Amino acid sequence: MTSPTSNAPLTVRATSEEEHLAFLRTLPSASFLQTPAWGRVKSEWRRESLGWFRGDEHVGAGLVLYRQLPRVKRYLAYLPEGPVIDWALSHGEDLADWLDPMVTHLRAQRAFGVRMGPPVVTRRWTAAQVKEGIADPAVSRLGDVAPTHRDPVGARTVARLRELGWRHQAAEGGFSAGQPQYVFQVPLTTTADDGTVVARSEDDVLKGMNQLWRRNIKKAAKEGVEVTAGDPAHAERDLKLFHDLYVHTADRDHFTPRGAAYFRTMLDALAGEDPDRIRLWFARHDGDLVAATIAIRVGTHAWYSYGASSTEKREVRGSNAVQWAMIRDALAAGAEVYDLRGITDTLDADDPHVGLVQFKVGTGGEAVEYAGEWDLPLNRLLYRAFDEYLRRR
């Protein structure tokens, strides 16, 4: 029987953070970048929670981050890995029915442009395919390899966005100023013969890893590496331990580290929203900290967010040990996906980024391509000026 509001037009309005979070809790999961707490992490942006409604029914949500142009009260409206709407169009609407009221609202908030990252998958490749691609001199990109799966929702979304005038923000290697288009994920469920989805066992996940990963996990255990989760009662102490090792890693690997204040805000905001949302992990050998990570979970989706490792004692394989502990914890929490976040789309063995790809491929998961980030200019002159500003940066 059709509900009275099922055919009502979709509307969008600002909601409270409490309404926003309550809607997300009705779903199996959503990106942590679309939680109200993430708006508090990105304190340099103005934040707003949006709700989609079909009549009185709350059917979608979005975290919007507004970045102001210098000296002008006009904004880029950004929805990282969002919005959280029915991208499958289960009620038969057109995608424009969902996006047009959002754009109308954002235009009224003086947005000169909208940027969003639809959380829809377009293609997937197995770990074996990625490994074979790296070994093949004729292959340089993931796109050179036929995927194991093409998602019809993702394909339909990409095609319709182009028709509606949205612009794909392509970036070399799959990296951009925003969120990664390519990630590496370990599925934590499998489909049984009768079609039911069941959790994988720890042994099954371990067997799916390559020989090097299994050997390194076994070596870490033999060497006596101990992995522990951070203690919320000693959050400041744990944060300093993580950040000191993270700064050491940044100096060794030549990247610019984030300040301790950023991670303090991140921990306070996400843990304040849900005590199980974020966790620090530490791997120690004979009392020496050899690896540290930050894990995030929203419902059935778990992420490896940040990692650090010592230059000394790398032979005890603390990084593998802490990853395995986080995977086991995700399994125990009922997560369906363990997400190692971004990779580039390179399969060129000579590319400096391929080492990161190989490390993540060793977990035996799959490379996943999302639709990527898309822009809709609302004021073409201001948008062009903003685009040039980003290019110069």
VOGU-732758 format. One record per atom (N, C-alpha, C): x negated, y negated, z negated; residue in three letters. Coordinates in steps of 0.05 Angstrom, whole numbers, padded with zeros to 5 digits, always signed. Each point is the difference from the previous one (the first is absolute). Layout:
N
XYZala...
END
This chain:
393
-00017+00024+00000met+00017-00024+00000met-00018-00025+00000met+00006-00019+00017thr-00016-00024+00002thr+00007-00019-00023thr-00021-00011-00013ser+00005-00019-00022ser+00010-00026+00011ser+00015-00016-00016pro+00011-00025+00010pro-00021-00020+00010pro-00024+00001-00011thr-00021-00019+00009thr-00018+00010+00021thr+00004+00025+00010ser-00019+00012+00018ser-00003-00015+00026ser+00022-00014+00008asn-00001-00014+00026asn-00003-00030-00004asn-00004-00009-00025ala-00003-00028-00005ala-00027-00010+00011ala-00001-00025+00010pro-00026-00010+00010pro-00021-00002-00022pro-00025+00003+00008leu-00022-00002-00020leu-00006-00029-00006leu-00004-00006-00025thr-00008-00026-00008thr-00025+00001-00017thr-00015-00022-00002val-00024-00001-00015val+00001-00024-00019val-00008+00004-00024arg-00002-00022-00019arg-00022+00006-00021arg-00009-00022-00013ala-00019+00004-00021ala+00012+00015-00023ala-00015+00018-00013thr+00009+00014-00023thr-00019-00004-00023thr+00008+00009-00024ser-00019+00000-00022ser-00019+00023+00003ser-00023-00002-00014glu-00019+00022+00000glu+00012+00025-00012glu+00018-00004-00019glu+00013+00023-00013glu+00017+00015+00020glu+00015-00015+00017glu+00017+00013+00021glu-00018+00014+00020glu-00022-00013+00007his-00019+00011+00019his-00011+00027-00010his-00010+00000-00025leu-00011+00024-00011leu+00021+00022-00003leu+00024-00008-00008ala+00021+00020-00003ala+00007+00014+00026ala-00001-00015+00022phe+00005+00012+00026phe-00022+00020+00007phe-00026-00008-00004leu-00022+00017+00007leu+00001+00026-00016leu+00011-00001-00024arg+00001+00024-00017arg+00022+00019+00010arg+00016-00008+00019thr+00020+00019+00011thr-00012+00016+00023thr-00025-00007+00008leu-00013+00013+00023leu-00022+00019-00010leu-00007+00020+00017pro-00022+00018-00007pro-00026-00016-00005pro-00005-00020+00017ser-00024-00016-00002ser+00002-00025+00017ser-00019-00017-00003ala-00004-00024+00017ala-00028-00008-00003ala-00011-00016+00018ser-00027-00010-00003ser-00003-00016-00026ser-00022+00003-00014phe-00004-00017-00024phe-00003-00029+00008phe-00006-00006+00025leu-00002-00027+00009leu+00028-00013+00004leu+00021+00015-00004gln+00027-00010+00002gln+00014+00001-00027gln-00015+00004-00022thr+00011-00002-00026thr-00001-00029-00010thr+00019-00008-00017pro-00001-00027-00011pro-00027-00006-00014pro-00012+00020-00012ala-00025-00004-00015ala-00022-00009+00019ala+00000+00009+00025trp-00021-00008+00018trp+00001-00030+00006trp+00023-00011-00001gly+00002-00029+00003gly-00015-00015-00022gly-00001+00012-00024arg-00014-00013-00022arg-00031+00004+00003arg-00007+00022+00013val-00029+00004+00006val-00010-00021+00019val+00015-00005+00021lys-00008-00020+00021lys+00008-00028-00009lys-00011-00009-00022ser+00009-00025-00012ser-00005-00025+00017ser-00018+00002+00020glu-00005-00023+00017glu+00022-00004+00021glu+00018+00019+00002trp+00024-00002+00017trp+00025-00005-00017trp+00019-00014+00011arg+00026-00002-00013arg+00016+00025+00007arg+00014+00011-00019arg+00014+00026+00005arg+00030-00004-00002arg+00014+00018+00014glu+00029+00001+00000glu+00009+00028+00005glu+00020+00009-00015ser+00013+00026+00005ser+00025-00004+00017ser+00002+00016+00021leu+00023-00001+00017leu+00016+00026-00002leu+00027-00003+00003gly+00017+00023+00000gly+00017+00001+00026gly+00003+00023+00011trp+00018+00004+00023trp+00026+00012-00011trp+00023-00010+00009phe+00025+00009-00010phe+00019+00006+00023phe+00015+00022-00003arg+00021+00008+00018arg+00026-00003-00016arg+00012-00023+00003gly+00022-00007-00019gly-00013-00005-00028gly+00010+00015-00020asp-00011-00003-00027asp-00022+00021-00005asp-00005+00018+00019glu-00019+00022-00004glu-00029-00010+00006glu-00018+00004-00019his-00028-00007+00002his-00014+00022+00016his-00009-00006+00025val-00010+00020+00018val-00029-00004+00009val-00013-00021-00009gly-00028-00005+00008gly-00012-00020-00019gly-00027-00001+00001ala-00015-00019-00017ala-00026-00008+00014ala-00010-00023-00008gly-00025-00009+00011gly-00014-00019-00019gly-00026+00003-00002leu-00017-00020-00014leu-00011-00018+00021leu+00005-00026-00001val-00010-00019+00018val-00021-00017-00014val-00024-00002+00012leu-00021-00017-00010leu-00003-00024+00019leu+00002-00024-00011tyr-00001-00025+00016tyr-00027-00013-00003tyr-00015-00003+00022arg-00025-00014+00000arg+00004-00027+00014arg-00006-00022-00015gln+00004-00027+00011gln-00022-00009+00018gln+00007-00014+00021leu-00020-00013+00017leu-00013-00023-00015leu-00025-00006+00005pro-00013-00023-00013pro+00015-00026+00007pro+00007-00015-00021arg+00011-00027+00003arg+00028-00001+00013arg+00011+00023+00005val+00027+00001+00012val+00017+00020-00015val+00024-00008-00007lys+00018+00018-00015lys+00014+00019+00018lys-00015+00015+00015arg+00010+00022+00017arg-00016+00025-00006arg+00012+00023+00004tyr-00011+00025-00012tyr+00000+00023+00020tyr-00020+00017-00003leu+00001+00026+00012leu+00014+00018-00020leu+00021+00013+00009ala+00015+00019-00017ala-00010+00028+00006ala-00011+00014-00020tyr-00014+00025+00005tyr+00013+00022-00017tyr+00008+00022+00013leu+00011+00024-00014leu-00019+00023+00004leu-00020+00004-00017pro-00020+00021+00003pro+00013+00028-00002pro-00004+00017+00020glu+00011+00027+00000glu+00030+00000-00006glu+00014-00020+00011gly+00028-00002-00005gly+00013-00014+00024gly+00026-00005-00002pro+00017+00004-00024pro+00009+00029-00003pro+00013+00005-00023val+00010+00027-00006val+00029+00001+00008val+00004+00007+00026ile+00027+00001+00011ile+00003+00027+00015ile+00023+00004+00011asp+00006+00025+00015asp-00011-00002+00028asp-00026+00005+00003trp-00012-00001+00026trp+00010+00021+00019trp+00011+00022-00011ala+00011+00021+00017ala+00028-00008+00011ala+00011-00022-00009leu+00026-00010+00009leu+00022+00021-00002leu+00002+00011-00024ser+00018+00022-00005ser+00029-00007+00005ser+00008-00026-00003his+00027-00008+00004his+00006-00009+00028his-00019+00004+00018gly+00004-00007+00028gly-00004-00029+00007gly-00010-00016-00019glu-00005-00028+00007glu-00024-00002+00018glu-00003-00024+00012asp-00024-00006+00015asp-00020-00012-00020asp-00026+00002+00006leu-00020-00011-00018leu+00004-00030-00004leu+00010-00013+00020ala+00005-00029-00002ala+00020-00006-00022ala+00019+00019-00005asp+00020-00004-00021asp-00013-00002-00028asp-00023+00013-00003trp-00015-00001-00025trp-00019-00024-00001trp-00013-00006+00022leu-00021-00020+00000leu+00010-00029+00004leu+00021-00003+00015asp+00010-00027+00006asp+00008-00015-00026asp+00016+00012-00018pro+00007-00015-00024pro-00025-00006-00018pro-00020+00018+00001met-00024-00006-00015met-00014-00024+00012met-00003-00001+00026val-00013-00023+00013val+00015-00026-00005val+00027+00001+00000thr+00016-00023-00006thr-00006-00011-00028thr-00002+00018-00019his-00006-00008-00027his-00028-00012-00002his-00020+00013+00012leu-00027-00009-00002leu-00004-00027+00015leu+00014-00004+00021arg-00001-00026+00014arg+00011-00022-00018arg+00021+00006-00016ala+00010-00020-00018ala-00019-00005-00023ala-00019+00018-00005gln-00021-00004-00020gln-00024-00015+00012gln+00003-00011+00024arg-00021-00015+00014arg-00023+00017+00009arg+00006+00025+00007ala-00021+00017+00012ala-00005-00008+00029ala-00025-00003+00008phe-00007-00005+00028phe-00004+00026+00015phe-00003+00022-00015gly-00004+00026+00012gly+00005+00022-00020gly+00006+00024+00010val+00004+00023-00018val-00019+00022+00008val-00012+00012-00020arg-00018+00023+00005arg+00011+00023-00017arg+00002+00024+00011met+00009+00023-00015met-00015+00025+00010met+00001+00020-00017gly-00013+00026+00007gly+00020+00022-00003gly+00016+00006+00020pro+00020+00021-00002pro-00012+00026-00011pro+00011+00011-00021pro-00011+00025-00012pro+00010+00025+00015pro-00005+00000+00026val+00009+00023+00016val-00025+00012+00014val-00001+00026+00000val-00022+00015+00013val+00005+00002+00030val-00021-00003+00016thr+00003+00004+00028thr-00013+00026+00010thr-00024+00007-00011arg-00014+00024+00009arg-00016+00012-00023arg-00006+00027+00002arg-00016+00014-00020arg-00019+00019+00014arg-00024+00003-00012trp-00020+00019+00009trp-00010+00017-00023trp-00005+00025+00005thr-00011+00017-00021thr-00029-00006-00006thr-00010+00009-00023ala-00028-00003-00007ala-00018+00014+00021ala+00009+00023+00009ala-00015+00015+00020ala-00003-00015+00026ala+00021-00014+00008gln-00001-00016+00025gln-00019-00023-00003gln+00000-00013-00023val-00018-00023-00005val-00029+00010+00001val-00005+00022-00013lys-00027+00012-00001lys-00010+00007+00028lys+00018+00012+00016glu-00007+00007+00027glu-00005-00024+00017glu+00016-00022-00005gly-00004-00024+00015gly-00026-00013-00005gly-00009+00000-00026ile-00026-00012-00007ile-00023+00016+00014ile+00004+00026+00002ala-00021+00017+00013ala-00001-00002+00030ala+00021-00011+00012asp+00003-00001+00030asp-00010-00027+00010asp-00023-00001+00015pro-00010-00025+00010pro+00019-00015+00018pro+00020+00014+00012ala+00019-00013+00018ala+00022-00015-00015ala+00001+00004-00027val+00022-00012-00016val-00012-00022-00017val+00012-00023+00001ser-00009-00022-00017ser+00021-00011-00019ser+00025+00005+00006arg+00022-00010-00017arg+00021+00021-00005arg+00015-00003-00022leu+00021+00019-00006leu+00020+00001+00024leu+00005-00022+00012gly+00019-00001+00023gly-00009+00017+00023gly-00026+00008+00001asp-00009+00018+00021asp+00008+00029-00004asp+00010+00006-00024val+00008+00027-00007val+00030+00002-00001val+00011+00021+00012ala+00029+00003+00000ala+00009+00006-00029ala+00019-00016-00010pro+00009+00004-00028pro+00016+00026-00004pro+00000+00010-00024thr+00016+00023-00006thr+00030-00007-00003thr+00005-00026-00006his+00027-00009-00004his+00004-00029+00009his+00021-00005+00014arg+00008-00027+00007arg+00027-00004-00013arg+00002-00021-00016asp+00025-00005-00015asp+00019-00017+00017asp+00025+00010+00005pro+00019-00015+00016pro+00008-00026-00013pro+00002-00001-00026val+00008-00025-00014val-00022-00021+00005val-00025+00008-00003gly-00022-00018+00004gly-00001-00010+00029gly+00004+00018+00019ala-00001-00008+00029ala+00023-00019+00006ala+00023+00006-00011arg+00024-00018+00005arg-00004-00027-00013arg-00012-00001-00024thr-00005-00025-00014thr-00019-00017+00016thr-00022+00011+00009val-00020-00015+00015val+00012-00012+00026val+00015+00017+00014ala+00011-00010+00025ala+00020-00022-00005ala+00017+00003-00020arg+00021-00020-00005arg-00013-00027-00010arg-00021+00002-00017leu-00013-00024-00009leu-00010-00017+00023leu-00012+00014+00019arg-00010-00015+00024arg+00024-00014+00015arg+00022+00015+00002glu+00023-00012+00014glu+00011-00024-00015glu-00003+00000-00026leu+00011-00022-00017leu-00020-00023-00003leu-00023+00002+00014gly-00019-00023+00000gly-00021+00001-00022gly-00001+00022-00015trp-00022+00003-00020trp-00026+00007+00013trp-00022-00009-00011arg-00027+00004+00011arg-00016+00019-00017arg-00010+00021+00011his-00017+00018-00015his-00027-00012-00005his-00009+00001-00026gln-00026-00011-00007gln-00022+00021+00001gln-00008+00005+00024ala-00021+00020+00005ala-00027-00010-00011ala-00016+00018-00010ala-00027-00007-00010ala-00019+00022+00008ala-00024-00007+00006glu-00020+00020+00009glu-00004+00020-00023glu+00001+00026+00008gly-00004+00021-00020gly+00023+00006-00018gly+00023-00014+00005gly+00023+00005-00017gly+00000-00017-00026gly-00021-00016-00004phe+00000-00017-00024phe+00010-00028+00008phe+00012-00013-00019ser+00011-00027+00006ser-00002-00016-00026ser+00008-00025+00001ala+00000-00017-00024ala+00020+00010-00020ala+00019+00016+00008gly+00020+00010-00018gly-00005+00029-00008gly+00020+00017+00004gln-00002+00028-00009gln-00008+00019+00022gln-00013+00022-00007pro-00011+00018+00021pro+00023+00014+00016pro-00005+00002+00026gln+00019+00014+00017gln-00005+00030-00001gln-00025+00008-00005tyr-00007+00029-00001tyr-00008+00007-00029tyr+00011+00022-00010val-00007+00009-00027val-00005+00030+00002val-00010+00010-00023phe-00004+00029-00001phe+00015+00010-00024phe+00017+00020+00004gln+00018+00010-00022gln-00002+00030-00003gln+00003+00009-00024val+00001+00029-00006val+00029+00007-00008val+00014+00015+00017pro+00027+00008-00008pro-00001+00019-00024pro+00017-00005-00020leu+00001+00016-00024leu+00025+00018-00001leu+00014+00001+00022thr+00023+00018+00003thr-00003+00016+00026thr+00015+00021+00003thr+00001+00015+00024thr+00028+00010+00004thr+00007+00007+00025thr+00027+00010+00006thr+00000+00030+00001thr+00017+00012-00017ala+00003+00029-00001ala+00014+00011+00025ala+00000+00026+00003asp+00013+00012+00023asp+00030-00006+00002asp+00013-00004-00023asp+00028-00006+00001asp+00006-00030+00003asp-00021-00016+00004gly+00004-00028+00005gly-00002-00018-00025gly-00002+00012-00023thr-00002-00016-00025thr-00028-00011-00003thr-00002-00023-00012val-00026-00013-00005val-00009+00008-00028val-00023+00011-00002val-00011+00009-00026val-00027-00012-00005val-00007-00004-00025ala-00026-00011-00007ala-00023+00020+00006ala-00022-00010+00010arg-00023+00017+00004arg-00013+00006-00027arg-00014+00022-00002ser-00015+00006-00024ser-00027-00013+00001ser-00013-00003-00023glu-00027-00011-00001glu-00018+00017+00018glu+00003+00026-00002asp-00017+00018+00015asp+00004-00004+00030asp+00025-00004+00008asp+00005-00004+00029asp-00013-00026+00010asp+00003-00022-00016val-00012-00025+00008val-00031+00003+00001val-00011+00013-00020leu-00029+00004+00000leu-00010+00016+00024leu+00015+00021+00007lys-00007+00016+00023lys+00002-00016+00026lys+00017-00020+00001gly+00002-00017+00024gly-00023-00019+00004gly-00017-00004-00020met-00023-00017+00002met-00022+00014+00016met-00019-00016+00010asn-00022+00013+00015asn-00020+00012-00020asn-00018+00015+00010gln-00019+00015-00017gln-00017-00019-00017gln-00008-00023+00011leu-00017-00018-00014leu+00015-00012-00024leu+00026-00008+00004trp+00015-00010-00023trp+00004+00021-00022trp+00006+00024+00008arg+00004+00022-00020arg-00026+00005-00015arg-00022+00000+00015arg-00026+00004-00013arg-00007-00022-00019arg+00006-00025+00008asn-00007-00023-00017asn+00017-00001-00026asn+00026+00008+00003ile+00017+00001-00024ile-00010+00022-00019ile-00008+00022+00012lys-00010+00022-00017lys-00027-00008-00013lys-00016-00014+00015lys-00026-00008-00011lys+00003-00020-00023lys+00019-00019+00003ala+00005-00020-00021ala+00009+00014-00026ala+00017+00021+00003ala+00008+00015-00024ala-00023+00015-00012ala-00017+00012+00017lys-00023+00015-00010lys-00021-00019-00014lys-00002-00024+00010glu-00019-00019-00011glu+00011-00013-00026glu+00025+00005-00006gly+00011-00010-00024gly+00012-00028+00002gly+00008-00008+00024val+00013-00026+00004val+00027+00001-00013val+00006-00020-00017glu+00026-00002-00014glu+00016-00024+00011glu+00024+00006+00008val+00018-00021+00011val+00022-00005-00021val+00004-00026-00006thr+00021-00008-00018thr+00015-00023+00011thr+00026-00002-00008ala+00016-00023+00007ala-00005-00023-00020ala+00004-00025+00009gly-00003-00022-00018gly+00020+00000-00022gly-00007-00014-00022asp+00018-00001-00023asp+00013-00027-00001asp+00027-00002+00003pro+00013-00026-00001pro-00006-00016-00025pro-00006+00014-00022ala-00006-00014-00025ala-00027-00014+00001ala-00017+00008+00019his-00026-00013+00003his-00003-00010+00029his+00020-00013+00010ala+00001-00008+00028ala-00023-00020+00007ala-00006-00018-00018glu-00021-00020+00005glu-00027+00014+00002glu-00005+00019-00018arg-00026+00014+00001arg-00002+00016+00026arg+00022+00014+00007asp-00001+00017+00024asp-00003-00017+00025asp+00013-00024+00000leu-00002-00017+00023leu-00029-00010+00004leu-00013-00006-00022lys-00028-00009+00002lys-00018+00023+00011lys+00005+00024-00010leu-00016+00023+00010leu+00004+00003+00030leu+00025-00001+00009phe+00006+00003+00029phe-00013-00023+00015phe+00004-00025-00009his-00009-00022+00016his-00030-00002+00002his-00014+00007-00021asp-00030-00001+00001asp-00010+00020+00021asp+00012+00024+00000leu-00009+00020+00020leu+00009-00008+00028leu+00023-00013+00003tyr+00010-00010+00025tyr-00019-00021+00012tyr-00009-00019-00017val-00018-00021+00009val-00027+00013+00009val-00009+00020-00015his-00024+00015+00008his+00004+00013+00027his+00023+00012+00005thr+00006+00012+00026thr+00000-00020+00022thr+00012-00024-00005ala+00002-00021+00020ala-00028-00010+00007ala-00018-00002-00019asp-00027-00009+00005asp-00015+00020+00017asp+00004+00026-00006arg-00014+00021+00015arg+00011+00003+00028arg+00027-00002+00003asp+00012+00005+00026asp+00006-00026+00016asp-00009-00023-00011his+00001-00026+00015his+00029-00009+00007his+00017+00000-00021phe+00026-00013+00004phe+00005-00019-00023phe+00018-00019+00004thr+00006-00020-00021thr+00020+00011-00020thr-00007+00002-00025pro+00019+00012-00020pro+00021-00020-00009pro+00022+00010-00008arg+00020-00017-00013arg-00008-00005-00029arg+00009-00022-00011gly-00007-00006-00028gly+00016+00016-00020gly-00010+00002-00024ala+00013+00015-00021ala+00028-00010-00005ala+00005-00026+00003ala+00026-00012-00006ala+00021+00012+00019ala-00007+00006+00025tyr+00019+00011+00019tyr+00010+00027-00010tyr-00019+00017-00008phe+00007+00027-00010phe+00016-00001-00026phe-00007-00020-00017arg+00015-00003-00025arg+00029-00007+00006arg+00004-00018+00019thr+00027-00007+00008thr+00015+00024+00012thr-00014+00015+00017met+00011+00023+00013met+00009+00021-00020met-00017+00006-00020leu+00007+00019-00020leu+00023-00009-00017leu-00001-00025-00009asp+00022-00011-00017asp+00026+00000+00015asp+00000-00009+00025ala+00025-00002+00015ala+00012+00027+00006ala-00016+00018+00011leu+00011+00026+00008leu+00008+00017-00024leu-00017+00001-00020ala+00006+00015-00024ala+00023-00012-00015ala+00003-00026+00001gly+00023-00013-00013gly+00026+00007+00013gly+00000+00005+00026glu+00024+00008+00014glu+00007+00029-00005glu-00020+00017-00002asp+00004+00028-00005asp-00026+00011-00011asp+00000+00012-00024pro-00025+00009-00012pro-00014+00022+00016pro+00015+00014+00018asp-00013+00021+00016asp-00008-00011+00028asp+00002-00026+00004arg-00005-00011+00027arg-00030+00000+00007arg-00018-00005-00019ile-00028-00004+00006ile-00017+00013-00022ile-00023+00011+00008arg-00017+00013-00019arg-00029-00001+00009arg-00017-00005-00019leu-00029+00001+00004leu-00010+00028-00005leu-00020+00009+00016trp-00012+00027-00004trp-00030-00003-00002trp-00013+00017-00016phe-00029-00002-00004phe-00012+00028+00001phe-00022+00002+00014ala-00016+00025+00001ala-00027-00005-00013ala-00007+00016-00020arg-00025-00003-00015arg-00016+00025+00001arg-00026-00004-00001his-00019+00023-00002his-00020-00006-00023his+00001+00017-00020asp-00017-00004-00024asp+00004-00028-00011asp+00024-00010+00000gly+00006-00026-00011gly-00004-00023+00019gly-00012+00004+00023asp-00005-00021+00020asp+00024-00002+00019asp+00010-00024+00005leu+00022-00004+00019leu-00011+00002+00028leu+00011+00020+00015val-00010+00004+00028val+00020-00007+00021val+00026-00002-00007ala+00020-00008+00019ala+00024-00011-00015ala+00015-00018+00012ala+00024-00011-00012ala+00019-00008+00022ala+00026+00003-00004thr+00020-00006+00020thr+00025-00012-00012thr+00016-00011+00018ile+00027-00009-00008ile+00020+00015+00017ile+00020+00012-00013ala+00021+00015+00013ala+00027-00015-00005ala+00017+00001+00020ile+00027-00013-00002ile+00020+00021+00009ile+00023-00001-00013arg+00022+00018+00009arg+00027-00014-00003arg+00016+00003+00021val+00028-00009+00000val+00017+00024+00008val+00013+00011-00019gly+00017+00024+00005gly-00017+00023+00011gly+00007+00008+00025thr-00013+00024+00011thr-00025-00006+00017thr-00009-00025+00000his-00023-00007+00016his-00022-00010-00019his-00024+00013+00002ala-00023-00008-00016ala-00022-00010+00018ala-00014-00021-00010trp-00022-00012+00016trp-00026-00001-00015trp-00022+00005+00014tyr-00026-00007-00009tyr-00005-00029+00009tyr-00003-00018-00019ser+00000-00028+00007ser-00029-00012+00001ser-00016+00003-00021tyr-00027-00010-00001tyr-00018+00021-00012tyr-00025+00000+00009gly-00020+00019-00010gly-00027-00012-00004gly-00016+00011-00018ala-00027-00009-00005ala-00017+00025-00008ala-00026-00002+00006ser-00017+00023-00007ser-00028-00011-00006ser-00014+00015-00017ser-00027-00007-00007ser-00020+00009+00022ser-00022-00014+00002thr-00021+00009+00019thr-00015+00023-00012thr-00004+00000-00026glu-00013+00022-00013glu+00019+00023-00003glu-00011+00024-00002lys+00016+00025-00005lys+00021+00005+00021lys-00005-00008+00025arg+00020+00005+00021arg+00002+00030+00005arg-00022+00015-00007glu+00000+00028+00005glu+00019+00016-00017glu+00011-00012-00022val+00020+00014-00016val+00028-00002+00011val+00004-00016+00021arg+00025-00001+00015arg+00023-00010-00016arg-00004-00022-00015gly+00021-00012-00016gly+00023-00010+00017gly-00006-00011+00024ser+00022-00011+00017ser+00019+00022+00008ser-00010+00024+00007asn+00018+00022+00007asn+00016+00009-00024asn-00014+00001-00023ala+00014+00010-00024ala+00023-00019-00008ala-00004-00026+00002val+00021-00018-00008val+00023+00000+00020val-00006+00004+00026gln+00022+00002+00020gln+00017+00025-00006gln-00014+00022-00006trp+00015+00025-00005trp+00017-00003-00025trp-00009-00014-00020ala+00016-00005-00024ala+00024-00016+00006ala-00003-00021+00018met+00023-00016+00007met+00021+00015+00017met-00010+00018+00017ile+00018+00016+00016ile+00016+00019-00018ile-00014+00012-00019arg+00014+00019-00019arg+00021-00016-00016arg-00007-00024-00009asp+00018-00016-00015asp+00025-00007+00017asp-00005-00007+00025ala+00023-00006+00018ala+00018+00024+00004ala-00012+00023+00003leu+00016+00025+00002leu+00017+00004-00025leu-00013-00003-00023ala+00015+00004-00025ala+00023-00020-00004ala-00003-00024+00012ala+00020-00020-00003ala+00023+00003+00021ala-00003+00020+00017gly+00021+00005+00020gly-00003-00016+00026gly-00024-00012+00004ala-00004-00016+00024ala+00000+00019+00025ala+00009-00012+00022glu+00001+00016+00025glu-00023-00008+00019glu-00013-00022-00005val-00022-00009+00016val-00022-00012-00017val-00025+00007+00006tyr-00023-00013-00012tyr-00013-00016+00022tyr-00001-00026-00003asp-00007-00019+00022asp-00028-00012-00006asp-00019+00006+00017leu-00027-00011-00004leu-00003-00027+00014leu+00021-00011+00009arg+00001-00027+00012arg-00016-00002+00026arg-00010-00023+00006gly-00009-00007+00027gly-00024+00015+00011gly+00002+00006+00026ile-00023+00008+00016ile+00001-00017+00025ile-00022-00001+00014thr+00001-00011+00027thr+00009+00022+00020thr+00005-00008+00024asp+00009+00021+00020asp-00024+00011+00015asp-00025-00007-00009thr-00023+00009+00015thr-00006+00030-00005thr-00007+00014+00022leu-00011+00027-00002leu-00027+00001+00013leu-00012-00023+00004asp-00027-00002+00011asp-00021+00007-00022asp-00015+00021+00005ala-00019+00009-00021ala-00021-00021-00006ala-00005-00019+00017asp-00020-00021-00005asp+00012-00025-00013asp+00026+00000-00004asp+00013-00023-00013asp-00005+00001-00030asp-00008-00023-00012pro-00006+00001-00029pro+00024+00006-00017pro+00025-00003+00011his+00024+00006-00016his+00006+00029+00000his-00013+00016+00016val+00009+00028+00003val-00007+00016-00026val-00019-00009-00015gly-00006+00014-00025gly+00023+00000-00019gly+00014-00022-00002leu+00024-00002-00017leu+00022+00019+00010leu+00003+00000+00026val+00020+00018+00013val-00007+00029-00008val-00025+00008+00003gln-00008+00027-00005gln+00004+00008-00030gln-00006-00019-00018phe+00004+00005-00029phe+00030+00007-00005phe+00018-00016+00011lys+00028+00004-00005lys+00011+00024+00015lys-00010+00005+00024val+00008+00024+00015val-00006+00026-00015val-00021-00001-00016gly-00008+00024-00015gly+00022+00010-00019gly+00019-00018-00007thr+00021+00008-00018thr+00021+00019+00013thr-00002+00002+00027gly+00017+00018+00014gly+00028-00010+00006gly+00004-00026-00002gly+00026-00012+00005gly+00004-00006+00029gly+00011-00024+00006glu+00006-00008+00027glu-00004-00030+00003glu-00009-00008+00024ala-00001-00028+00007ala+00028-00009+00009ala+00008-00023-00011val+00027-00010+00005val-00001-00028+00011val+00014-00004+00023glu+00002-00027+00011glu+00028-00011-00007glu+00000-00024-00011tyr+00024-00015-00005tyr+00005-00020+00023tyr+00023-00012+00000ala+00007-00019+00021ala-00018-00025+00000ala-00013-00005-00023gly-00018-00023-00001gly+00015-00026-00008gly-00014-00022+00001glu+00012-00025-00008glu+00010-00016+00024glu+00023-00014-00003trp+00013-00014+00021trp+00007-00028-00008trp-00004-00019+00018asp+00006-00028-00005asp+00023-00010+00017asp+00016-00017-00011leu+00021-00014+00015leu-00004-00030-00004leu-00010-00015+00020pro-00003-00029-00003pro+00027-00013-00001pro+00004-00018-00019leu+00025-00015-00002leu-00005-00029+00009leu-00023-00011-00005asn-00009-00026+00011asn-00026+00006+00015asn+00002+00000+00026arg-00023+00009+00016arg-00024-00018-00003arg+00003-00026-00003leu-00022-00017-00003leu-00015+00005-00026leu+00014+00002-00022leu-00012+00006-00026leu-00012+00028-00001leu+00015+00019+00013tyr-00011+00028+00000tyr-00026+00001+00016tyr-00001-00014+00023arg-00024+00000+00016arg-00024-00012-00016arg+00006-00022-00015ala-00021-00012-00016ala-00010+00019-00022ala+00019+00015-00012phe-00007+00019-00021phe-00016+00023+00012phe+00008+00009+00024asp-00014+00022+00013asp-00029-00008+00007asp-00004-00025+00009glu-00027-00010+00006glu-00016-00002-00026glu+00012-00008-00022tyr-00013-00002-00026tyr-00011+00028-00008tyr+00017+00020+00003leu-00009+00027-00007leu-00022+00010+00017leu+00001-00007+00026arg-00021+00009+00018arg-00027-00013-00007arg+00001-00025-00008arg-00025-00014-00008arg-00012+00012-00025arg+00018+00010-00018arg-00010+00012-00025arg-00014+00026+00006arg
END
